[in-house]
Structure formats: C-alpha cells, structure tokens
Amino acid sequence: MPLLGQAAMLLSFDIAPEAISEHDDWHTHEHLPERLSIPGFLRGTRWVALQGQPRYCVLYEVAQLATLSSDAYLQRLNHPSPWTAKMMPHYRGMTRGLCSVIGSHGLGMGHVGLLLRFAPAADQKKALRDWLLRDLLPQLPARPGLGSVHLLEGALAAQMTSEQRIRGADAGVDWALLVTGYDQESLASLADTELGQAQLEARGARGISCALYRTDYTLTAQEVGA
C-alpha cells in the first residue's frame, strides 16, 4: 500500500493572494515540521493546482484514525504559534477531511495528482464503492503515466479548535479519490474518461469537484525526527 498509514487528513483551500508567498514559507519551515512531530503523523505533502480549484491541497498520512483526535494533535490546534495565528485569517474556503483509507493501490507517489471529491448517493453507496475498489482502481496504477491511487472516506467530524475559530469553520469531506503519476496528460485524460463527471454520476457520485495538482513540498516524520 503506497500510503504510509491507515488514515489520512485531506485539506483543500485558497490563500489570500497577498499572503501566498509568506504562507508557503510558513507552511514549509514551521507548519509541516510541527505537524510531522505529532505522534502518528507520518508524511505531509503540499500540492498546488495546475488545473481547477482550489489552489492548495494538503495530504497528511497518519498511522490510524485515532491520531486525528489525539490529545497531542488537539493541543497543537488549540495552541497555535504566533506565526500560525498570523496566517490563519488568510485562509479561504477550507475543507478538512479526517478520513479512513478505504483503498490504496500501486507504489510510490507521483509528482502530478488528480483529485476528485464527491459524495455517494445513499442508495448507490455500496455499488459505487464496489465498482471503484474491485473493478477500476486496482488496475489504474499499471497504466503508462500513472503510479498510485487512493480512495479516502470521511470518518470523523473535526472538532472546533482555536485555529479553526481564527480562520472560520471548516467544511468536511465525504469521499475523495487521489490518482498520482508522472505524466500530466495521462491524468487529465483519466478525468475525461473513466473518472469523468458523467461516468461517476452514472455510478452514483454526486457533487463532484475535480482538479489537477503538482507536488510543491513533502516532509516525513523521519526527517523531522532526525
């Protein structure tokens, strides 16, 4: 399984244009190292949009779902650093999903990622999950241009914390699908074919959003510990 843990936190958001440069500096040099020092946080990756919105996507891979409700994590959220408190008001349209990893296939993590977020229709949830996990996702990583694919399902409600009070309440995530690879055209093509809006809607997906991203920065807990 290419993801490092059994759960993940997926964030997507915009930043006020005048704060983008400082945000990237803060996120790289303070925020990611801080998060990756929390027990159970394994790897964090910041992505920036190539096509679609919002500008940023951040994926934290964590050991287990309980990591995302742990005292150590909540302590950080309720005691933001001065720099963090300064940056929070610049966030726009934050969604934050505390997710279980339902499926993860392939090896590694490509530098280009196709991110789809959607909700399953109640009467088609099982059929949609079965189609993705059994028929489609396992064979995608072997295709030219692709490398790995990950299906996430929102599993915990995020608690209100000091950080969230500063930036405003976060929206949640129902399901998210991240396909990564090394060829942008291959991923863009996938968004027009098997993972296109019409195909997903026919299988029971609703409220579909789609964007293409590139990796901007990645950090692991081992690096922080060293």
N, C-alpha and C positions, 0 to 999 in steps of 0.2 A: 504494500500500500504506500503510495508516494507521499501522502500527508503524514506528518510525524505523530499525530495523536488521534484520539477517538472523537474529539470535538474541535470546534473552531469558532472564532468570533469574526464576523464579516461586517465591515463598516464601509459605507459609501457616502460621499459628501462633497460639497464645494467649499471653497475658501474665498473670502472677500478678496478681489483682485489685488488690492494694495498690500495684502498680508501674505501673498503666496511665497515670496522669497524667504521671509522670516519663518513662515510655517515649515517649509522644507528643512531649514536649518535646525529649528527646534525639534521637529519630528525625528530627524536623523541623529542628532547629537545628544538629545535628552530623553525624548518621549519613548522611542523604541528601546533604548537601553534600560530605561526604568521599567517598562512593561516586561521585558525579557528577563529581568531579575526577579520577577514574581515566581514562586514555585509553581510548576506545572505549565508555564508558558514556554514553548519550545522554539518557535520561529515566527517572525513577523515580516511581512512583505508589503511595501507600499507600491501601488500601481497608479499610473497616470493614463488618462483616456487618450486613445488615438482616434476613435470614432465614438460618438454618442456621449452621454452624460450619466452621472456627474463626473467632475474632473478626477476625483480620487476614489480609489478602492483600497482598503487595507485588510489583509487577511492575517489573523493570528491563529496559529496551530497550537492547540493545548492538549495536555495529556488526557483529560477527561472533562465531562461537562461540569462536574463539581468545582473545577478550577475557576470557572467563571462566576461562581457565587461564593468563593472562598473569602475568609476574613482578610487574608493578605491582599487580595485584589481590591476588595471594597475599601480597605484602609487607604489605598493609593487614590481611589476615585474620590474619597471624601476628604483627602488632604492634598489637594493639588499644589505643586510647586508654584512659586511666583511667576515663572515663565509660562507654565501651563495655564494659570489663571488669566494671564495676559492674552493668550492665544484663543481661548475658548469662545469669546464673543465673535470671532471672525468666522466661525463655522456656519455653514448654510445647509439646510436640508439633510441633516444627519439621519441615516438609518443604521441601526446596530442590531445584528442578529446573533444571538447566543445559540449556537447550532450543534446538533449531532451530525457526525459524518456518516451518512447513510450508504454511500458508495464512493470508492476511490480506486481508480484503475490506472495502470501504466507505471512509468518510472520517471522520477525527477520532476522538475518544474520548468516549463518553457518560459522564455522572456516575453512572449505575447500571450494574452489571455482573453478569451471570450467569456463574458459574464452575463448570464441571464438570471433574472429574478422574476418569480411568478408565484401564484397561489393555485393549488389544485381545486377544481370543482368538487364539492363534497361527495357527490355520487360517482365521481370518476377517480378519486384519490388512489385507490388500490390499483386500478388498471393503469393509471399513469406511472405510478412507481414501478410496477412490474415491467412495463414496456421499457422504461429507462434503464432499470437495473439488470434486466435479463436480456433484452434484445438489442439495445442501442449502445449504451455506454461501454460495456466490456470490449467491444471491437474498435472503438474510436482511436485509442492510443497508438495502434499499429499503423494507422494511415500516414502517408507522407505528409510532413508538415506539422503533425500533431505529436503529443508525448504523454499527456496525462489528462484525466477528467475526474471531477469531484462533485458529488451531489450532497448538498447540505440542507438540513431541515431545522427551522427554528424550534427550539426545545425549551427555552427558559425565557421568562419575562424579565427584562432588565430592571433592576431596582433604581429608583430615583436617588441620585447622589449629588454631591457638591459640584462636580464637574458638569453634570447634566443640567443643573439649575443655572449655571452660568451661561451655557450655550443654548439652552432651550431643550424641551423634551424630545427624545429620540423616537423615530418610527421604528417598527420591528421588521423582521424578515420572515416570510413564510418558507419558501423553498428557494434555493439558489444553485445554479449549475455553473461551474468554472471549468472551462476546457483550456489547457495550455499547450503551447507548441513553439516552434521555431520559425514558422512561415506565416506571415500576416494574411496573405491571400487565402491560404487553406482554411484559416479560422473564419475569415469573412465569408467564404463560400459556405461553410457549415451553417452560418446564421441565415443563409438564404435557402437552404435545402432541409436536411433532417431536423435542424433546430430552428427553422424559420417560424415566424409567428403563426402562419396558417397551419403548419404541421402540429405545433404544440397546442394550439387551440382545439384542433380536431381530436387531440388526445386528452383534453380536459384541463389544460392550463389556462389561467385567467390573469389579467393584469400584468402582462408580460412587458418587461423592460430589458433592453439589450444594449451592450456597449463593448467596445474592443479596447483593451488596455495593454500597456507595456510596463514591465517591472522598472521601478525607479530606485528602490533600495531594499535590501534584505539583511536581516540580522538574526542570529541564532542565540539561544541561551548559552551554548558552549562558548561562544565568542565573548559574551558578556562576562561569564564566569572566569575566563582566562585573563 
